């Protein structure tokens, strides 16, 4: 009967125990929200702006982002910043990261909200990957090349030794760096 219970539970979720009102003051904190121009991303941006964060809306469509930015400014009195980011193009991710780093010294939070689900099977990224894999899996990692782009903190700590294969890791890293460089 578990198969029956799960859908029922999802249609009647529990009341939240945490609300946006509990977000602390975020003055001086810089946050990027990918896909911040629509749906959950846009709601997240609104909540972060309401708590004084500096928020970048990362989107591939400037038109959609500017529309959302205008609505968010009207709702909060604060204006997020547009950052052009196409997660289907690895070299574009590098350019977006470089643009961001030319404006800011530190990124406090990278909210990887953007993603795609169920596109036509022939829809691929610029690197010829199936769109959901390229956008949802490869793209967030591309922003972390040797800690020099958006996620420098992700290089802290060590992996469990049994998960390490330096030869495979070196090959994957070289491939990813070449793809981001557009080679």
Order of alpha helices (4+ residues) and beta strands (2+ residues): alpha-beta-alpha-beta-alpha-beta-alpha-beta-alpha-alpha
